[in-house]
């Protein structure tokens, strides 16, 4: 962790006070820690493997070699636009605050729900992925346990134990959580390099780089992830590999109130976590394509492809890689609990959730939002209990998150130069509006693709959620009770006052 001078700490507290909040959480994170929490949550060694079939079974090797860079470019643009807003408003629950301040309280309230539910689903999806394939397929056999002997009860017990442990670490051992997340940040780099070098060194056949730009429409093929589609739609569907992997980088924003010199370090954490994930992830997924003996056979294996391509690696090296990857996936879930609980705490702090008075409570010694942490864990465990529901919700996690990313960027685009005139240290300058337009379009395209068959239920859930939220907002009086963040209230009051003055002037002229 970098050394922090008292003036930097004072500036953080002063800025937080200007936004209407007291310093309740402990500022224990430096620049690398803020980067590591997003880098660990993105975790290319998790999503890049469990979602790999979404790319390969779409347009074949081209979905990897060409699709990953394109999806990564969109992610970088979204990240840069978010980083600029985060630099101006570095608070926990970042996206909710940004949307409220730049687009009004209803826009912020809707953003909060999409972001919060997306994060809960992410915790569940990550921990389920830690169980299968990493524990069930790779770790359990090391102890003589046959994967086929593990049923629903074993799965549920495993998910309850590791999610509970992640919550306990977040609640009572925040300093250790930061250290573990920092360690994971380094390990992801090291293990990815070792994995790629090992796969290539022990590849069973010469590498054929033409695979990475050859289009093969695998949609509709038995064992694939997609129903029959055109090649263009297949390629777009393959972008979900990148979208599902390169997401969760809002964790840097959600831990802003725990980060020193947040106006500078949070945007760096967002951008660097995405940049290095895109670069290292690209090398990794390309290596998967290159070492497969047969792409069609590998496509039909589902997540079992990973066990197959690891097989040629010597046992001792392979087991070491597998154990380290299992640990990294656990920390990925740990970072997700951190991010989700801080979002929940920040939203509750402004009265946006049922039981807000309880959910906003901070432990007086650890200075962590204990209630929000445990509610996050309980919700994440609950939605893994029913298989079909989990499939829909895990597919919807990326959709919900990218919608929540697009909303504050769109609000910033419309507000820039009007209500939003003061930016932070990170400023895109002339690129601000072009990046915002591309970021919104890119996020919405990825969200649209994520709602296509066989994930059409995600579209139904999204529309139903929006309808339910709007009914709650208007019919249950939330629009009158919920005021939004303090700075948003001040801006709204100032705009209303200016409107009254303009109306009075118009009346005088009349």
NORNOR-V984934 format. One line per field, one symbol per residue. ss: DSSP state (a for helix, b for strand, c for the rest). psi: psi as a letter, one per 40 degrees, with the letter a starting at -180 (. if undefined). Layout:
ss = ???
psi = ???
This chain:
ss = cccccaaaaaaaaaaaaaccccccccccbcaaaaaaaaaaaaaaaaaaaacaaaaaaaacaaaaacaaaaaaaaaaaaaaaaaaaaaacccccaaaaaaaaaacaaaaaaaaaaaaaaaaaaaaaaaaaaaaaaaaaaaaaaacccaaaccaaaaaaaaaaaaaaaaaaaaacaaaaaaaaaaaaaaaaaaaaaaaaaaaacccccccaaaaacccccccccccccccccaaaaaaaacaaaaaacccccaaaacaaabccaaaaaaaaaaaaaaaaaaaaaaaaaaaaaacccaaaaaccccaaaaaaaccccaaaaaaaaaaaaaaaaaaaaaaaaaaaaaaaaaaaccccccaaaaccccccccccaaaaaaaaaaaaaccccaaaaaaaaaaaaaaaaaaaaaaaaaaaaabcccbccccccccccaaaaaaaaaaaaaaaaaaaccccccaaaaaaaaaaaaaaaaaaaaccaaaaccccaaaaaaaaaaaaaaaaaaaaaaaac
psi = hiihidddddddddddddeeiigdihgehaddddddddddddgdecdeddedddddecfaddddddddddddddddddddddddddddggiifdddddddddeidddddddddddddddddddddddddddhedddddddddeehhdeehaddddddddddddddddddddefddddddddddddddddddddddddddddfheiihgeddeehhhgeiehheieiihiiddddddddeddddddgieeeddddfdeehifdddddddddddddddddddddddddddddehdhdddddeeaeeddddeddehidddddddddddddddddddddddddddddddddddefeihfddddeihhdddfigdddddddddddddeedhdddddddddeddddddddddddddddddehecdgehiadhhebeeddddddddddddddddddeeihefddddddddddddddddddddeeddddheaidddddddddddddddddddddddd.
